[in-house]
Amino acid sequence: MAMFQPEIETMSRDEIRAHQLEKLKWQVKRVYENVPMYRERMNEAGVSPDDIVNLEDLAKLPFTTKQDLRDYYPFDLLAVPKKDIVRIHASSGTTGKQIVSGYTRNDLETWADGFARQLAATGADSKSVVQVSYGYGLFTGGLGAHQGAQKIGAMVIPTSSGNTERQIRFMCDLGTTHLCCTPSYAMYLGETVREMGVKNQLKLKAGIFGAEPWTEDMRAQIEETLGITAYDIYGLTEVMGPGVSYECHMQQGMHICEDMFIPEIIDPDTGEVLPEGSFGELVFTTITKEGQPLIRYRTRDLCTLDYSQCECGRTHVRMKKPAGRTDDMLIIRGVNVFPSQIEEVLLKNSIEVSPNYQILVDRVNNTDTLDINVELSPKFDGDVEKEKKNLEMQLRSTLGIGAKVHLLRPKSIVRSEGKAKRVIDNRNLR
Ligand code: DLL
């Protein structure tokens, strides 16, 4: 299988560790010298750049959080003069104050390498036609995919998201081989391809989907409706953008670009580093980023790391699909509920219901309520009342609490062109 930077993607563990230690020392020294927040925090913790002697010393350094990015907004975490920043992106977060991420010219090159590695892993090369249907703009999806596709010399079609029928006409007319968008938009595109009856005109081979959680059942549906192999890509604005980690054709977790980032898994409650293979919060230290480096950044994404050898030949550690975020967990009547658990139940019943759903949480008479709106599949011809009872029973046994299911007509829930908004929690409004 092709790789974009085989000499980096297949480094031995010893080589990776040696590279990481060298870059970590470099990075800690420069943030200590150039970023007041890091200097103060390290002084408080009683650690100096000289205390970083081996990789395990990373655990001596204080964490960085999203709140820090808000507090030091917009430029107080830069480790370079502002004139060296050539691009700004912002996270799509809807709550709280904005956060931004500043990139130097080298940072953009490094980022393009990350996405290019993903493209090469899907078999893309200079003959490929890459349609970028992630949103362009402050969101990192559009430009991130764009730069990566340019780096491998592919033909890029920068459609951005939206205008779904035109997207599909372009795919047919221009012979798109690789599609980049969110998995929820890929589902919508697949649904529209079916309605337009043009699947046999598509030249698509692979899709690169990320920016939101998606399940294996969703993958199967996308692969079927678009006739492609669907790859999972992960990233976050603060750390870089898409391409922090990416899937190979084994589809067994996403290889983290370990030459750029050191990942750790910590206990989200105590901050303690957990032993290899544990499930916990993913933390990144950016060891090559120049503009706005992050030391031990808490992503709030929950997953495990797998250091075993991947059959694809890549040696970089794989992260399992994030199973949710510490902050998207809902506490409903005292029980922890992850939206992904609900989605899994719905997708297991994909003959009866479609994967279009919304989770509504509210508080009535001091009691939390959980309602789930889900569309019936166009093919459904059974007893609606019976199906509703059936889903409610499955949800109760998965979640440990009851939920009310509302079965709606096909196409009655609005489709997503970017990140899907699945959860509406109205409890804080009252
Ligand atoms: O979503 C960057 C991106 C763009 C990734 C395009 C992949 C493709 P943010 O908007 O800052 O950046 O959101 C980052 O999205 O912390 C995860 O919670 C979630 N996320 C990103 N990729 C995945 C994925 C972009 N493959 C936040 N699976 C992250 C599950 C993901 N969640």
Boltz pocket constraint, residues with backbone or C-beta under 6 A from the ligand:
constraints:
  - pocket:
      binder: B
      contacts: [[A, 90], [A, 91], [A, 92], [A, 93], [A, 134], [A, 140], [A, 141], [A, 144], [A, 209], [A, 210], [A, 211], [A, 212], [A, 213], [A, 214], [A, 232], [A, 233], [A, 234], [A, 235], [A, 236], [A, 237], [A, 238], [A, 241], [A, 242], [A, 243], [A, 299], [A, 301], [A, 321], [A, 322], [A, 325]]
      max_distance: 6.0
